[in-house]
């Protein structure tokens, strides 16, 4: 999993000049180890899933950090929770020294708990996803994302570079996990191994009372659920469990970075809104593997194509924003009980930006009607509609058309 320059690298290096430690969290196999070792070249690397490294630290963690008080990478740190309490004392013993530790972890619920309990204020956390298309192609992050580092304004709309939309199709089809992208002939086998490790190892260790067979059945159902409003009672019948269990399963899938739950936007007053959360698989390669889609022709002919494209674009956008200085960015979707819908609404320090996503390249007046009305009623600067048309242009005074190739 080498050879890919990650957009987050610059942000992490900056945080290491400000904090004693940085935590890199993300789904298993997304490239956390490779990134941490690239940033921490020459640092002492400790893999806490490796028995030897685990024993070396756990035998006497205080002694270990006396010997190695700085420039240490702790990979999959959630494997040894007690290390966080020791690290707190080590960091507090020399708060003025920055950039001492890089911590990685794959299990958000456990890792975030220990960080908040023991290391709050002592480290910065960043989220690493599987590869973004520009990372796979070796390009710099698109200047489009500077839009989110300042208050939204039409004055900041620029003639951003537009790359051919077909360059995005490989990651849309196969997903962004680095290893199977490097060895495409092993994609299906790699995915099967990933599910086995995820269900039986990671989830089984974190949630010991969980039924692994039912959870595996639930994971297999996520392909058909992706991009939809989740009816927990229907899912419960298919998995053969109760709604409470499905609620827990969805929380687990979201908390371990496999699934993204997007809440309903409730900022518009006086609207009859659908308030059920919407969800989708974060990696499009996982989605297509679960549905047995192996080629672009199969994808384009499949009923999932629109929802798949929508979730792929949302993830591309969020992965780009994660690499910027934008703070407290929250994604939402919008749907009224009358059927008016907006695929994505982003809120953050930059303001509020509604985004509609269309798989095709041709726009009709009805495609932007809800978006225009939403911008007007909420007194926003503008909204975006993203398609595979290669031109940047204003559809109306309220709506900018943005090509997929700008992302």
C-alpha positions in Angstrom: 0.0 0.0 0.0 2.7 2.4 -1.0 3.1 5.1 -3.6 0.0 7.2 -2.9 0.5 10.7 -1.6 -2.2 11.5 0.9 -3.8 14.9 1.1 -3.9 14.7 4.9 -0.1 14.5 5.2 0.3 18.3 5.2 -2.4 18.7 7.8 -0.9 16.1 10.1 2.5 17.6 9.8 1.1 21.0 10.7 -0.7 19.5 13.8 2.5 17.9 14.9 4.0 21.4 15.3 1.1 22.4 17.5 0.3 19.3 19.6 2.4 16.6 21.4 0.5 13.9 19.6 -1.7 13.3 16.6 -4.3 10.5 16.3 -5.1 9.1 12.8 -8.3 7.1 12.8 -10.1 5.4 10.0 -11.4 2.1 8.6 -9.1 -0.9 8.6 -6.8 -1.1 5.6 -7.3 2.5 4.4 -3.6 3.4 4.7 -3.1 4.6 8.2 0.1 2.6 8.8 1.6 3.7 5.5 0.8 7.4 6.2 2.1 7.4 9.8 5.4 5.8 8.8 5.8 8.2 5.9 5.3 11.2 8.2 7.3 9.6 11.0 10.3 8.4 9.0 13.0 7.2 11.4 10.5 7.1 14.3 10.2 4.0 16.5 7.2 2.0 15.1 5.2 -0.2 17.4 2.3 -2.3 16.1 0.1 -3.2 19.0 -1.5 -6.0 16.9 2.0 -7.6 16.8 2.6 -9.9 19.8 6.2 -8.8 20.2 5.5 -5.1 20.1 2.5 -5.5 22.4 4.5 -7.5 24.9 7.3 -4.9 24.9 5.0 -2.1 25.8 2.5 -3.9 28.0 5.1 -5.5 30.2 6.1 -2.1 31.6 4.7 0.9 29.6 6.2 3.4 32.0 9.7 2.0 31.4 9.1 1.8 27.7 8.3 5.6 27.5 11.2 6.4 29.7 13.4 4.8 27.0 11.4 6.2 24.1 9.9 9.5 25.2 9.5 11.0 21.7 9.1 10.1 18.0 7.1 6.9 18.6 4.3 5.6 16.3 1.7 3.5 18.2 -0.2 1.6 15.5 -3.7 0.2 16.3 -3.4 1.7 19.8 -6.9 0.6 20.9 -5.5 -2.9 21.3 -3.9 -1.8 24.6 -6.2 0.8 26.3 -4.0 1.2 29.4 -1.4 2.9 27.2 -3.5 6.0 27.0 -3.3 6.7 30.8 0.5 6.2 30.7 0.7 8.6 27.6 -1.1 11.3 29.5 1.5 11.3 32.2 4.4 11.2 29.7 2.9 14.1 27.7 2.2 16.1 30.9 5.8 15.7 32.0 6.9 17.8 29.0 3.9 19.7 27.5 6.1 22.2 25.7 7.6 19.6 23.3 5.4 19.0 20.2 5.3 16.3 17.7 6.2 13.4 19.9 3.7 10.7 19.1 1.5 9.4 16.2 -1.4 7.2 17.3 -3.5 5.2 14.8 -6.7 3.3 15.3 -9.4 1.5 13.4 -12.1 1.3 16.0 -13.7 4.6 16.6 -15.9 3.9 19.6 -13.1 2.5 21.7 -10.3 4.8 20.5 -12.3 8.0 20.8 -13.4 7.0 24.2 -9.9 6.6 25.5 -8.7 9.8 23.7 -11.5 11.8 25.3 -10.9 10.3 28.7 -7.1 10.4 28.9 -5.7 12.7 26.1 -8.2 15.5 25.7 -6.3 18.7 24.9 -3.1 16.8 24.4 -3.5 15.7 20.8 -5.3 16.5 17.5 -7.3 13.8 15.7 -7.7 13.4 11.9 -9.9 11.0 10.0 -8.3 9.1 7.1 -10.6 7.6 4.5 -9.7 5.2 1.6 -8.2 7.0 -1.3 -9.7 10.0 -3.0 -9.6 10.0 -6.8 -7.0 12.8 -6.9 -4.7 10.8 -4.5 -5.0 7.7 -6.7 -4.1 9.7 -9.7 -1.2 11.5 -8.0 -2.7 15.0 -8.2 -2.8 17.8 -5.7 -6.1 18.5 -3.8 -8.4 20.4 -6.1 -8.5 24.2 -5.4 -12.3 23.8 -5.3 -11.9 22.9 -1.6 -10.5 26.3 -0.7 -14.2 27.3 -0.9 -14.7 25.7 2.5 -11.9 27.6 4.2 -13.6 31.0 4.1 -17.2 32.3 4.3 -19.1 31.2 1.2 -19.3 33.9 -1.4 -19.9 34.0 -5.2 -16.8 36.1 -5.3 -14.7 33.0 -4.4 -16.0 31.0 -7.4 -13.0 30.5 -9.7 -12.2 28.9 -13.0 -11.2 25.7 -11.3 -9.5 23.0 -13.3 -11.9 20.3 -14.7 -10.5 16.8 -15.2 -12.2 14.2 -17.4 -15.0 12.6 -15.5 -13.9 9.1 -16.7 -10.8 9.5 -14.5 -13.1 9.1 -11.5 -14.8 5.9 -12.8 -12.1 3.5 -11.5 -12.5 4.6 -7.9 -16.3 4.8 -8.3 -16.4 1.2 -9.5 -13.6 -0.3 -7.3 -13.5 1.9 -4.3 -10.6 3.5 -2.6 -8.9 0.8 -0.6 -5.2 1.0 -1.6 -4.3 -2.7 -1.6 -6.9 -4.1 -4.0 -6.4 -1.0 -6.3 -2.8 -2.1 -6.5 -3.7 -5.7 -7.2 -7.0 -5.6 -9.1 -7.0 -9.3 -9.9 -7.3 -10.0 -6.2 -10.1 -7.5 -5.6 -12.9 -10.0 -4.8 -10.6 -12.2 -2.7 -9.4 -9.1 -0.8 -12.9 -8.0 -0.1 -13.9 -11.4 1.3 -10.9 -11.3 3.6 -11.9 -7.8 4.7 -15.4 -8.9 5.6 -14.1 -11.9 7.6 -11.6 -9.7 9.5 -14.2 -7.0 10.1 -17.0 -9.2 11.3 -15.2 -12.0 13.2 -12.1 -10.2 14.4 -12.7 -6.5 14.9 -16.4 -6.5 15.7 -16.3 -9.8 17.6 -13.5 -8.3 19.8 -15.2 -4.9 20.4 -18.7 -6.3 20.9 -18.4 -9.7 22.6 -22.1 -10.4 22.9 -22.8 -9.7 19.3 -24.1 -12.6 17.2 -21.4 -12.8 14.4 -23.7 -14.7 12.0 -26.5 -12.2 12.2 -24.1 -9.3 12.0 -22.6 -10.8 8.9 -26.1 -11.2 7.4 -26.7 -7.5 8.3 -23.4 -6.5 6.5 -24.5 -8.3 3.4 -27.8 -6.4 3.4 -26.0 -3.0 3.5 -25.5 -3.2 -0.2 -29.2 -3.0 -0.9 -29.8 -0.4 1.9 -27.0 2.0 0.7 -28.4 5.4 -0.2 -31.8 4.8 1.3 -33.8 5.9 4.3 -33.5 3.0 6.7 -36.7 1.2 7.8 -35.3 -0.7 10.9 -38.4 -2.9 11.2 -37.9 -4.2 7.6 -34.2 -4.8 8.1 -34.9 -6.6 11.4 -37.2 -9.0 9.7 -34.6 -9.9 7.1 -31.8 -10.3 9.7 -34.3 -12.1 12.0 -33.7 -9.9 15.1 -35.4 -7.0 16.7 -35.3 -3.3 15.8 -33.1 -2.4 18.8 -30.5 -4.8 17.5 -30.6 -3.2 14.1 -30.2 0.2 15.7 -27.1 -1.2 17.5 -25.8 -2.7 14.2 -26.1 0.6 12.4 -24.3 2.4 15.2 -21.5 -0.2 15.0 -21.2 0.0 11.3 -21.1 3.9 11.4 -18.7 3.9 14.4 -16.2 1.6 12.6 -16.2 3.8 9.5 -17.9 1.2 7.2 -21.2 3.0 7.0 -22.1 6.7 7.1 -25.4 7.8 8.7 -26.5 11.3 7.5 -29.2 13.0 9.6 -32.1 15.0 8.3 -31.5 18.7 8.0 -33.9 20.5 10.3 -32.7 24.1 9.8 -35.7 25.1 7.6 -38.6 26.2 9.8 -42.2 25.4 9.0 -41.5 22.4 6.8 -42.9 19.0 7.1 -39.6 17.1 6.9 -38.7 13.4 6.8 -36.6 12.9 9.9 -35.4 9.4 9.4 -31.6 9.1 9.0 -30.2 8.2 5.6 -27.2 5.9 5.2 -24.7 4.5 2.7 -21.6 2.4 2.5 -18.6 4.8 2.6 -16.6 2.8 0.1 -18.2 2.3 -3.3 -16.1 -0.8 -3.9 -17.6 -2.4 -0.9 -21.1 -1.5 -2.2 -20.5 -3.0 -5.7 -18.8 -6.1 -4.3 -21.8 -6.8 -2.1 -24.1 -6.5 -5.1 -21.9 -8.6 -7.4 -21.0 -5.6 -9.7 -17.6 -6.1 -11.3 -17.6 -3.9 -14.5 -18.7 -0.4 -15.4 -21.2 -1.8 -17.9 -22.8 -3.8 -15.1 -22.9 -0.7 -12.8 -24.4 1.6 -15.5 -27.1 -1.0 -16.1 -27.9 -1.6 -12.4 -30.8 0.0 -10.5 -28.3 1.2 -7.9 -26.3 3.4 -10.3 -27.9 6.7 -9.2 -27.6 6.0 -5.5 -24.1 4.7 -6.0 -23.0 7.8 -7.8 -24.6 10.1 -5.2 -22.8 8.4 -2.3 -19.5 8.3 -4.2 -19.6 12.0 -4.9 -20.6 12.8 -1.3 -17.5 10.8 0.0 -15.3 12.5 -2.6 -16.4 15.9 -1.2 -16.1 15.0 2.4 -12.6 13.4 1.9 -11.5 16.6 0.3 -12.9 18.8 3.1 -11.2 16.6 5.7 -7.8 17.6 4.2 -8.5 21.4 4.6 -8.6 23.7 7.6 -12.4 23.8 7.5 -13.8 23.0 11.0 -16.9 21.4 12.4 -18.3 20.4 9.0 -21.5 18.5 9.3 -23.3 16.7 6.4 -27.1 16.4 6.2 -29.8 15.5 3.7 -33.1 17.2 3.1 -36.4 15.7 2.2 -39.9 16.9 2.8 -43.0 14.7 3.1 -44.1 16.1 -0.3 -41.0 14.6 -1.9 -38.8 17.7 -2.3 -35.2 16.5 -1.8 -31.6 17.7 -1.7 -28.9 15.1 -1.6 -26.4 16.9 0.7 -26.3 20.0 2.9 -23.0 21.0 4.4 -22.8 23.2 7.4 -19.6 24.5 8.9 -17.5 27.6 9.7 -17.9 28.6 6.0 -21.7 28.7 6.2 -24.4 26.4 4.6 -24.1 24.9 1.2 -26.8 22.7 -0.4 -25.7 20.3 -3.1 -27.7 18.2 -5.6 -26.1 15.3 -7.4 -27.1 13.9 -10.8 -25.5 10.9 -12.4 -26.1 12.1 -16.0 -24.8 15.1 -17.8 -28.1 16.8 -19.0 -30.0 19.2 -16.8 -33.7 19.9 -16.9 -35.4 22.9 -15.2 -37.0 20.6 -12.7 -33.6 19.3 -11.6 -32.8 22.5 -9.8 -36.2 23.7 -8.7 -35.9 22.5 -5.1 -32.4 23.7 -4.8 -33.3 27.2 -6.0 -36.2 27.5 -3.6 -34.1 26.2 -0.7 -31.4 28.8 -1.4 -34.0 31.6 -1.6 -35.9 30.6 1.5 -32.8 30.2 3.7 -31.1 33.3 2.3 -28.0 31.4 1.3 -25.2 32.5 -1.1 -25.8 29.7 -3.6 -26.2 26.0 -4.1 -24.3 23.5 -6.2 -25.5 20.8 -8.7 -22.9 18.3 -9.6 -23.1 16.2 -12.8 -20.8 14.6 -15.4 -21.2 17.6 -17.7 -17.6 19.1 -18.1 -18.6 22.8 -17.9 -18.7 25.2 -14.9 -21.7 27.5 -15.3 -24.5 29.3 -13.5 -27.8 27.5 -14.0 -29.5 30.4 -12.3 -28.5 33.2 -10.0 -28.9 30.7 -7.1 -27.3 27.6 -8.5 -23.8 26.8 -9.8 -23.3 23.8 -12.0 -20.1 22.0 -11.0 -18.6 19.1 -13.0 -17.5 15.9 -11.3 -14.1 16.6 -12.7 -13.6 19.6 -10.3 -13.6 17.3 -7.2 
